């Protein structure tokens, strides 16, 4: 059975979510409630990472179109939603540069990527955390477009 790297990453994410829900339930692994419950600290969610895409996929063509995302000013930097969560919405956002990339082509490839991911999720019965992500925006940093806020997909 051939398992792709993105599928492994998604499965690991689902296992982490399942473990977290048990840990947050207030019941220990042996089924007993803890003697004293420590207050839950709100930890920031880690930024999703774009896994290497197999050649020929919409994601690989999108990453090739974005390239190095070189920029001179923040006005050249844009974001595009990528992937698809099982509950709806994108998996994250990628920053790209209008200096290097054609915005219409980036949007078309991102839509193809979302459709491929959605179809893959439906085939595999994938679930997601259903957390909606806000567009983080993009800025020019050290001559490269990057997402402006944490929680976006690293490009």
C-alpha positions in Angstrom: 0.0 0.0 0.0 1.5 3.3 -1.0 0.9 6.2 1.4 1.7 9.7 0.5 3.5 12.2 2.7 0.5 14.6 2.8 -1.8 11.7 3.9 0.6 10.8 6.7 0.8 14.4 7.9 -3.0 14.6 7.9 -3.4 11.3 9.7 -0.9 12.4 12.3 -2.9 15.6 12.8 -6.1 13.6 13.3 -4.3 11.4 15.9 -3.0 14.5 17.7 -6.6 16.0 17.8 -8.0 12.7 19.2 -5.2 12.6 21.9 -5.9 16.2 22.8 -9.6 15.6 23.2 -8.9 12.7 25.6 -6.3 14.8 27.5 -8.7 17.7 27.8 -11.6 15.6 29.0 -10.5 15.7 32.6 -10.2 11.9 32.8 -6.9 10.2 33.2 -5.8 7.2 31.1 -7.0 4.8 33.8 -10.5 6.3 33.7 -10.3 8.2 36.9 -10.7 11.9 37.3 -7.5 13.7 38.4 -7.3 14.8 42.0 -6.8 18.4 41.1 -7.4 19.8 37.7 -4.8 22.3 36.5 -6.2 25.3 34.6 -5.9 24.8 30.9 -3.4 27.1 29.3 -4.4 28.4 25.8 -1.5 27.3 23.7 -1.2 28.8 20.2 -2.0 26.5 17.4 1.1 25.5 15.4 1.2 26.8 11.8 0.2 24.2 9.3 3.1 23.2 7.0 2.8 22.6 3.3 4.2 19.1 2.6 6.1 18.4 -0.5 3.6 17.8 -3.3 3.9 15.0 -5.7 4.9 16.1 -9.2 2.1 16.9 -11.5 -0.4 17.8 -8.8 -2.1 21.2 -8.6 -0.2 21.9 -5.4 3.2 21.2 -7.1 2.2 23.5 -10.1 1.0 26.2 -7.6 4.3 26.0 -5.7 6.2 26.3 -9.0 4.1 29.3 -10.0 4.8 31.0 -6.7 8.5 30.2 -6.9 10.7 32.3 -4.6 7.9 34.9 -4.1 10.5 37.7 -4.5 9.2 41.2 -3.7 10.4 44.8 -3.5 7.4 46.2 -1.6 4.5 44.8 0.6 2.0 45.9 -2.0 3.4 43.1 -4.3 2.5 40.4 -1.7 -0.8 38.6 -1.7 -2.2 35.4 -0.1 -4.1 32.6 -1.6 -6.2 29.9 0.2 -4.9 26.4 -0.3 -6.2 22.9 0.3 -9.5 22.0 1.7 -10.7 21.0 5.2 -13.3 18.2 5.4 -15.7 20.6 7.2 -15.1 23.3 4.6 -12.7 26.2 4.1 -9.0 26.1 3.3 -6.2 24.2 5.1 -4.2 27.4 5.2 -2.8 30.3 3.1 0.3 30.7 0.9 2.0 34.1 0.3 3.0 34.9 -3.3 4.3 37.9 -5.2 2.6 39.7 -8.0 6.1 40.6 -9.2 6.9 37.0 -10.0 3.5 35.3 -10.3 0.3 35.7 -12.4 -2.5 36.2 -9.9 -5.1 34.7 -12.1 -3.0 31.6 -12.6 -2.3 31.3 -8.9 -6.0 31.5 -8.1 -6.8 28.9 -10.7 -4.1 26.5 -9.4 -5.3 27.1 -5.8 -8.8 26.2 -6.8 -7.6 23.0 -8.5 -5.6 22.2 -5.4 -8.7 22.7 -3.2 -10.8 20.4 -5.5 -8.1 17.7 -5.5 -7.9 17.8 -1.6 -11.6 17.8 -1.2 -12.0 14.8 -3.5 -9.1 13.0 -1.7 -10.8 13.7 1.7 -14.1 12.4 0.5 -12.5 9.2 -0.8 -10.6 8.5 2.4 -13.3 9.6 4.8 -10.9 12.2 6.2 -12.1 14.5 9.1 -10.7 17.8 10.2 -10.8 20.1 13.2 -13.4 22.3 11.5 -11.5 25.4 12.7 -12.0 28.2 10.3 -8.8 30.1 9.4 -8.6 33.8 8.8 -6.6 35.1 5.9 -3.3 36.3 7.6 -2.4 38.7 4.9 1.1 38.9 3.4 4.1 41.2 3.7 7.5 41.6 2.1 10.3 40.5 4.4 13.9 40.3 3.4 12.9 40.5 -0.3 10.4 37.6 -0.1 6.6 37.6 0.4 5.6 35.8 3.7 2.4 35.4 5.6 1.9 38.3 8.0 0.4 36.4 10.9 1.0 33.0 12.5 -1.3 30.1 11.7 -0.9 30.4 8.0 0.7 27.8 5.8 4.5 28.4 5.5 5.4 28.9 1.8 
